[in-house]
Amino acid sequence: MTVFHLDSDRRNIVAASARHSGAREGEEESDASSESLGPEAANWRLFRASLVHQERAGLFSDRVPAALQPRLRVVLPRRWAHELGAPERGCLLVARRPDMGPLLTQSVILLLEHDDHGSAGLILNCPSAGARVRSCTCLPDIAGAFKQQLLYQGGSVATERLHLLHGNPAVANTFEVMDGIYTGGLAHANELVASGRAAASEFKLLAGYAHWPTGQLQREISGGAWWLVAASSDFILSSVRGQQQQMHGVREKAALWRGTLQLAGLGPGSRQHH
């Protein structure tokens, strides 16, 4: 098997999640017209999500005069999600079939890479049957600050490698998956936690990752194995903070799976659920 290596040291990006200054707490504000978005706020993910939000709210219906539509404003909640038509870095792969095996059934995978060389991601909702980081032999020198953290199964490839998922822009040597979502920086994060400058609960540690050779993921999507979902950084990071809810194992896995589908309008009973 060819191992698709995720070299987080290749990039060192320190960035914060883009928020609109005019939004109320807990919300992101976006204009209905792209011309009203300033350069610093012209985040295409947010703009696309705002269009979906407007459509769901019926702002594109015949009941709203066309002359008023460009001036209407919509407010996105910090946690939003919608279905995509094609995979992209930073999107979620949500398992569709009940026969995908114990690791992938009801899995939610954050896609880290998707290009001509293949695809790779981290499973967000598969705890390692109560295993803690202290039991991981990957990096014994890291066990200090994170020794009580629950260890997750990021995938079946290179399970001896430990990956870090977080939203802390102060961590050095990270790879920015999308706005406000980072992987890597384990050594520096360990220092921050050990010195009290960060909390261990800000980070999710995962052993291994998921990998698809060139073309395989697209074939699986075409075969009905995955829903493709775009989601806000805040929603994705809720899977990190969710570790503190003591909802581990099967319950945690099912909760994030159902929550993702419902937020994206793909849950049971939705017209898009097919």
C-alpha positions in Angstrom: 0.0 0.0 0.0 1.3 3.5 -0.9 1.2 5.7 2.2 -0.1 9.2 1.6 2.0 11.2 4.0 0.6 14.3 5.6 3.6 16.5 6.2 2.3 19.2 8.5 5.8 20.8 8.8 5.7 22.0 5.1 3.5 25.0 6.1 3.5 27.4 9.1 0.4 29.4 8.8 -1.0 31.5 11.7 -4.5 32.7 10.9 -7.7 33.3 12.8 -11.2 32.4 11.6 -12.7 35.2 9.5 -15.6 36.8 11.3 -17.7 39.7 10.2 -17.4 42.7 12.5 -21.0 43.7 12.2 -22.4 40.3 13.3 -24.1 39.7 16.6 -22.4 37.3 19.0 -22.8 33.8 17.8 -23.5 34.8 14.2 -21.7 35.7 11.0 -23.2 38.4 8.8 -23.1 38.3 5.0 -24.6 40.5 2.4 -26.9 39.0 -0.2 -24.8 40.9 -2.9 -21.2 39.9 -3.5 -20.4 43.5 -4.4 -21.0 44.5 -0.7 -18.4 42.1 0.7 -15.1 43.8 1.4 -11.8 42.1 0.4 -11.2 40.9 4.0 -14.6 39.4 4.3 -15.0 38.0 0.8 -14.7 34.5 2.0 -16.1 32.3 -0.7 -17.2 29.6 1.7 -19.2 32.1 3.7 -20.6 33.7 0.5 -21.7 30.3 -0.9 -23.2 29.4 2.5 -25.1 32.6 2.6 -26.6 31.8 -0.8 -27.8 28.5 0.5 -29.1 30.1 3.7 -31.0 32.6 1.6 -32.5 29.9 -0.6 -33.6 27.9 2.5 -35.2 31.1 3.8 -37.1 31.5 0.6 -35.5 34.8 -0.4 -35.2 33.7 -4.0 -38.8 32.9 -4.3 -41.3 34.7 -6.5 -42.8 36.3 -3.4 -39.7 38.5 -2.9 -39.4 41.3 -5.5 -36.2 41.0 -7.6 -35.4 44.6 -7.0 -35.2 44.0 -3.2 -33.1 40.8 -3.3 -29.7 42.4 -3.8 -30.3 44.7 -0.7 -31.4 42.0 1.6 -29.0 40.9 4.3 -28.8 37.4 5.8 -27.2 36.4 9.1 -25.4 33.0 9.1 -25.3 31.2 12.4 -21.7 30.2 13.5 -22.7 26.6 12.9 -23.9 26.0 9.4 -23.7 23.1 6.9 -25.0 22.4 3.4 -24.5 19.7 0.8 -21.8 20.0 -1.9 -21.8 18.6 -5.4 -18.0 17.8 -5.5 -15.3 17.1 -2.9 -12.9 19.9 -1.8 -10.3 20.4 0.8 -12.0 21.2 4.1 -15.3 19.5 3.3 -16.8 16.7 5.3 -17.4 13.2 4.0 -20.4 11.7 5.7 -21.0 8.0 5.5 -24.2 7.1 3.6 -24.3 3.3 3.8 -24.8 1.1 6.9 -22.4 -1.6 5.6 -19.1 0.2 5.5 -17.5 -1.6 8.4 -17.0 -0.7 12.1 -14.5 2.2 11.3 -16.4 3.9 8.5 -20.1 3.3 9.2 -21.6 6.6 10.5 -18.2 8.2 10.1 -17.7 11.9 9.5 -14.3 12.6 7.8 -12.6 16.0 7.4 -11.0 16.0 4.0 -7.4 17.3 4.3 -6.3 16.8 0.7 -7.9 16.1 -2.6 -5.9 16.4 -5.8 -4.3 14.5 -8.6 -2.3 12.4 -6.1 -5.2 11.1 -4.2 -7.3 12.1 -1.2 -6.7 12.0 2.6 -8.7 12.9 5.7 -9.2 12.4 9.4 -12.2 10.6 10.9 -13.6 13.0 13.5 -15.9 10.7 15.4 -14.3 7.4 16.1 -12.9 7.1 19.7 -10.4 4.3 20.2 -12.5 2.2 22.6 -11.6 4.2 25.7 -7.9 4.4 24.8 -6.0 7.4 26.1 -3.0 9.2 24.6 -0.8 7.7 27.4 -1.3 4.3 25.8 0.0 5.5 22.5 3.5 4.4 21.7 3.8 6.7 18.7 5.4 9.7 20.5 6.1 8.8 24.1 7.6 12.2 24.9 4.3 13.8 24.1 2.3 11.9 26.6 2.9 14.4 29.4 0.5 17.2 28.6 -2.1 15.0 26.7 -1.9 11.8 28.7 -5.5 12.0 29.8 -6.9 12.9 26.4 -9.1 10.4 24.6 -7.3 8.9 21.6 -9.3 8.8 18.3 -8.9 6.7 15.2 -8.2 9.1 12.4 -8.1 6.2 9.9 -6.6 2.9 9.0 -3.5 4.1 7.3 -0.2 4.7 9.3 -1.9 4.2 12.6 1.5 4.6 14.3 1.3 8.3 13.4 -0.4 10.8 15.8 -2.3 13.8 14.3 -3.5 16.9 16.0 -6.7 18.7 15.1 -7.5 22.1 16.6 -8.5 25.7 16.0 -5.6 27.5 17.9 -3.7 29.9 15.6 -0.9 30.3 18.1 0.4 26.8 17.5 3.5 26.8 15.3 4.2 24.4 12.4 0.6 23.7 11.5 -1.2 23.0 8.2 -4.3 25.2 7.7 -7.0 22.9 6.3 -9.5 25.8 6.0 -10.2 29.0 7.8 -9.6 28.4 11.5 -9.0 24.7 11.2 -5.5 23.4 11.7 -3.6 20.1 11.9 -0.1 19.5 13.1 2.0 21.4 15.6 2.0 18.6 18.1 5.3 19.4 19.8 4.5 23.1 20.2 0.9 22.4 21.4 2.4 20.0 24.0 4.6 22.9 25.3 1.6 25.3 25.4 -0.5 22.9 27.4 2.3 21.9 29.7 3.0 25.6 30.5 -0.7 26.4 31.0 -0.9 28.7 27.9 -3.5 26.4 26.3 -5.9 23.7 27.5 -5.6 20.1 26.4 -9.4 20.1 25.7 -8.7 22.5 22.7 -7.0 19.6 20.8 -8.1 16.3 19.4 -5.5 13.6 18.9 -6.0 11.0 16.3 -3.9 7.9 15.3 -3.7 7.2 11.6 -5.6 8.8 8.7 -7.9 7.8 5.8 -6.5 7.6 2.3 -7.8 7.1 -1.2 -5.6 6.6 -4.2 -6.3 8.8 -7.3 -9.8 8.4 -8.4 -11.0 6.0 -5.7 -12.8 8.6 -3.6 -14.7 9.9 -6.6 -15.8 6.3 -7.5 -17.0 5.8 -3.9 -19.0 9.0 -4.1 -20.5 8.0 -7.4 -21.4 4.7 -5.9 -23.3 6.3 -3.1 -20.9 5.8 -0.2 -20.6 9.4 0.9 -22.5 12.6 1.3 -20.4 15.7 0.7 -21.0 18.5 3.2 -19.5 22.0 3.6 -19.6 23.1 7.2 -18.4 26.1 9.2 -15.2 26.0 11.2 -17.2 26.4 14.4 -19.2 23.3 13.7 -16.2 21.2 12.8 -14.4 22.3 16.0 -17.4 21.3 18.0 -16.2 17.7 17.5 -13.0 18.7 19.4 -14.9 20.4 22.2 -17.4 17.5 22.2 -14.7 15.4 23.9 -15.7 17.0 27.2 -19.3 15.8 27.0 -18.4 12.2 28.1 -20.4 10.9 25.1 -17.8 8.5 23.8 -17.9 5.4 21.7 -20.9 4.5 19.6 -23.0 7.3 21.1 -20.5 10.0 20.2 -20.0 8.6 16.7 -23.7 8.5 16.0 -24.3 12.0 17.5 -21.9 13.8 15.2 -23.1 11.8 12.2 -26.7 12.7 12.9 -25.9 16.3 13.8 -24.0 16.8 10.6 -26.8 15.4 8.4 -29.5 17.4 10.2 -27.6 20.7 10.0 -26.9 20.1 6.3 -30.6 19.4 5.6 -29.9 15.7 4.9 -31.3 14.2 8.1 -34.3 11.8 8.2 -37.4 13.4 7.0 -35.6 16.0 4.9 -36.5 16.3 1.2 -32.8 16.0 0.4 -32.3 12.8 2.3 -32.0 10.2 -0.4 
